[in-house]
């Protein structure tokens, strides 16, 4: 499926999810986000990973502070996306506990300094999105930044989408270049996306 009808369907879902995120109660979002993170911590892929790429949540996204803290305590190296202004794209920078954060171009916090790592060095990716479906498809904001990072992942890397339950659809429109998740974790369930590696 491609063309104007697919784009229109994606924009319809984006509008719906953005509205629902705006209407979220902050206390509910914080508590629910913690439940989702606790579920992530139970994934074998998380437990076995040494190098983890994780986003720093902004308003409306599932928080990640708990998984970052627990990851550091477990000896994992945490990497987060940061804007590479010279290439007008995103790279992955280490985020040790001592990191100083600054707002990136779109207001997303990112580390100041550090040597970037290639996506191929990451064992487990924790990925945000506006919407996901039960087959592992992800719908972002439309910039393609995460798809470009994930395209460089190694074949054994596990991709985990974090989402509130209302962000998980039975099916969302997909294009050939879209990168599938291996798991979707919400407060209600952990979905194993069997088709993700097919």
C-alpha positions in Angstrom: 0.0 0.0 0.0 1.4 3.4 -0.9 0.4 6.9 -2.2 -1.9 9.6 -0.9 -4.4 7.2 0.7 -1.7 5.7 2.9 -0.4 9.1 3.9 -3.9 10.3 4.8 -4.5 7.2 6.9 -1.2 7.7 8.8 -2.0 11.4 9.4 -5.5 10.4 10.7 -3.9 8.1 13.3 -1.2 10.7 14.2 -3.9 13.2 14.9 -6.0 10.8 17.0 -3.0 9.7 19.1 -1.8 13.3 19.6 -5.2 14.3 20.9 -5.3 11.3 23.3 -1.8 12.1 24.5 -2.8 15.8 25.2 -5.8 14.6 27.2 -3.8 12.2 29.4 -3.8 12.8 33.1 -0.3 13.4 34.3 -0.6 11.2 37.4 -2.0 8.4 35.3 0.7 8.7 32.7 3.5 8.6 35.4 2.1 5.5 37.1 1.3 3.7 33.9 4.7 4.6 32.5 6.3 2.9 35.5 4.2 -0.2 35.0 5.4 -0.3 31.3 9.0 0.1 32.3 8.7 -2.7 34.9 7.5 -5.0 32.1 10.5 -4.0 30.0 12.8 -5.0 32.8 11.4 -8.5 32.7 12.2 -9.1 29.0 15.0 -11.6 28.5 16.3 -9.3 25.7 16.7 -6.5 28.2 18.3 -8.7 30.8 20.9 -10.1 28.3 21.8 -6.8 26.6 25.1 -5.0 27.4 24.6 -2.0 25.1 21.1 -0.4 25.2 19.8 2.5 23.0 17.0 4.3 24.8 15.1 7.5 24.2 14.7 10.3 26.7 11.0 10.9 27.0 9.2 14.1 26.3 5.7 15.0 27.1 3.2 12.4 26.0 5.8 9.6 25.8 6.3 6.6 28.1 8.9 7.6 30.6 12.3 5.8 30.6 14.0 7.1 33.8 13.5 3.7 35.6 15.0 1.5 32.8 17.9 3.9 32.4 18.6 3.8 36.2 18.2 0.0 36.4 20.3 -0.4 33.3 23.2 1.5 34.8 23.0 -0.4 38.1 23.2 -3.7 36.1 26.3 -2.5 34.3 24.7 -1.8 30.9 26.0 1.0 28.7 23.1 3.4 27.8 23.1 5.3 24.6 20.5 7.9 23.5 19.8 9.7 20.2 21.4 13.1 19.7 21.3 15.4 16.7 24.3 15.4 14.4 24.1 18.9 13.2 26.7 18.5 10.5 24.9 15.6 8.9 21.3 16.8 9.7 20.6 13.4 11.1 20.6 11.5 14.5 23.4 9.6 16.1 23.7 7.6 19.3 25.7 9.0 22.2 26.6 7.4 25.5 24.8 8.7 28.6 26.7 7.8 31.7 25.3 9.0 35.0 27.6 12.1 34.9 26.2 13.3 31.6 25.1 16.9 31.2 22.0 17.2 29.1 21.0 20.1 26.8 17.9 20.6 24.7 18.3 19.4 21.1 16.7 21.1 18.0 13.2 19.8 18.7 13.4 20.3 22.5 14.4 16.7 23.1 17.1 16.4 25.8 20.5 15.0 24.7 24.0 14.5 26.1 26.6 17.2 25.7 29.7 15.4 24.3 30.7 11.8 24.0 31.8 9.5 21.2 29.0 8.2 19.0 28.5 4.5 18.5 27.1 2.8 15.4 23.6 1.3 15.7 25.3 -2.1 14.8 26.9 -2.0 18.3 23.5 -2.0 20.1 22.0 -5.1 21.6 18.6 -3.7 22.5 16.7 -0.7 21.3 13.9 0.9 23.4 11.8 2.9 20.9 9.1 5.5 21.2 6.3 6.1 18.7 3.0 7.7 18.2 1.4 4.3 17.4 2.3 0.7 17.0 0.4 -2.4 15.8 0.3 -6.0 16.8 2.6 -7.0 13.9 5.4 -4.8 15.1 4.8 -1.8 12.8 5.6 1.6 14.2 4.2 5.0 13.3 6.4 8.0 14.2 6.1 11.7 13.7 7.0 11.4 10.0 10.6 12.6 10.0 12.1 9.1 9.6 14.8 9.7 12.2 14.3 6.5 14.1 13.9 4.3 11.0 17.3 5.5 9.8 18.9 4.6 13.1 17.1 1.2 13.3 18.0 0.4 9.7 21.7 0.2 10.8 21.0 -2.2 13.7 22.6 -5.6 13.6 20.6 -8.7 12.8 20.6 -9.9 16.4 19.5 -6.6 17.9 16.1 -6.6 19.6 13.7 -3.6 19.0 11.2 -2.9 21.7 8.4 -0.3 21.3 7.1 1.3 24.4 3.5 2.5 24.3 0.4 3.3 26.3 -2.4 0.9 25.6 -4.3 3.4 23.5 -1.3 3.7 21.1 -1.5 0.0 20.1 -3.7 -0.6 17.0 -4.6 -3.9 15.4 -3.0 -2.7 12.2 -1.4 0.6 11.0 -0.4 1.4 7.5 3.1 0.4 6.6 5.6 1.1 3.8 8.5 -1.1 2.7 11.2 1.0 4.4 9.4 0.9 7.8 11.3 -1.0 10.5 9.4 -3.6 12.6 9.6 -4.0 16.3 10.3 -7.4 17.9 8.2 -6.5 21.0 5.6 -3.9 21.9 5.2 -3.3 25.6 2.2 -1.5 27.1 0.7 -1.5 30.5 -1.7 -4.3 29.5 0.5 -6.7 27.7 3.8 -7.6 26.1 3.2 -8.4 22.4 5.7 -10.7 20.7 5.7 -9.6 17.1 6.3 -13.0 15.4 6.5 -11.4 12.0 9.2 -8.9 12.9 12.1 -11.1 11.8 10.4 -12.6 8.8 
